[in-house]
Amino acid sequence: MKFFTQKKVRRMFAIAAAVFVLFPQSFVACDAETSGEAIRFHTAVVGTTAQGQNAAGFETTKGWTVALTSAHAVFGPIYFYGGEPMAHATPLERYFSGVVMACPTHAQYDYGAVLGEVLEQYVVDLLATAPTPTGEVPGVAGICHSAELHLHPPGDQQLPAGNGQEEFAKLNGYTMVIMGTATKDAQTIPFRVALDIPDEGTMRIVQNITADVTLDDTSAPSGSVVVEILLDAWFDPVDFSSLTETDGEGNYLFNDGTQAKTALLQAVRNRYSYRVKWSEQQ
């Protein structure tokens, strides 16, 4: 009879302990995050600031006073999850994630159960005083702890349009088009942003957006889950003095190679540039 060495025994116990820790937590999470009750709830997107004010005007930490005259962007799909925001999964968690994904309501290990999803693209006026509705979606009752926002160009991946073509025409094929002025000291810079996010890896997907919204058959019919776009966070790291080229109307452009475009792109992809809240109004 062949006996195991102490080293092999310790290794077997370590693997068994890891599996024991991972599996119960993952499968219990599916039950804890949702009641399994099918519901429908309304969704929306709104432009705002970190202080919850209208996004038409704000100041940045670099000393710029920004006044936006127009701001449109396309969003979708949007996914709402029961799991907590998670920066990175460990290699062992990644290894076992394929097994855990068999949980009901097509849950996935990193983000928990999918409570609802907006599958269309919606063009949003980010200066509008009221949230832009992005549809009523079927879902599952539970607590939404995180969300995922996609930033594809209009019609990318043949995504269905949620609103009319006249809204999509405002973007001229870009993911976002924003115009305004930035003032610092005695210098005022009119600018225009026409931004596409590179189609590289998951660059067009903002993951792990923090949320804390309870969804059930009592609250869902009376309000909306609102994704807030924090425009002051988008522009906060931008140095407008790095802009050098203008269009025919004298607007400075966020061109490749400028600090302004690089900083804006990074901020747009930052999960802390977004929030998810519950609104009592649809």
C-alpha angles and dihedrals in degrees: 000000000000117000127207118243118238089252092056092046092052090049092051091050091049092052092046091050092050092050091047091052096045102042102050093046093049097047094042089051090064091057095041098049098052138029089214090238114141114233140159124230138180123244134198144170127220137179115231143134133260088263091053095250131135109286096224092097136021143137126244129218088247089065100256122139106213123200115184119204097182135003126176129167138167121235134184162153097041123187127197117204137193093216126092118257109276125195099195136352119226118248090253092052090049090050094056097036093095090062096045093051088075088081115121122269089038092279120179124211100237097053106019126228120354105241096184143333138212105214100181132077118247128193109220129199098221092198094056114120093223128052117263110240113238098188143278110277136194112245150149127267115251144092116303107218100168144013140203123217125197121210105193123153115260110290093005113156086008091281113179118253117245096195137029128298091245088068093049090050089066090068097052090213097312128119091233137006118192131172132186147105133276120205129192124167104323095335122100119186121192109207144184126203120200103170136181121179114228115256094235122133109308096334091123092054123079107202135188098029107173118246139165108186127143114217120194140139091268100052101030098073093051104053149004141260103238126201108209119211108207103211093181088059090050093055100031096096094042120115102203092192088072089071112101110158125073137195125234091279095053097257115143112237131224093230129174114281096029121119088230096061094042092050093045092049091051092048093048089055094047113105090215089067088074140056135187121216141162119251122196089215127073 
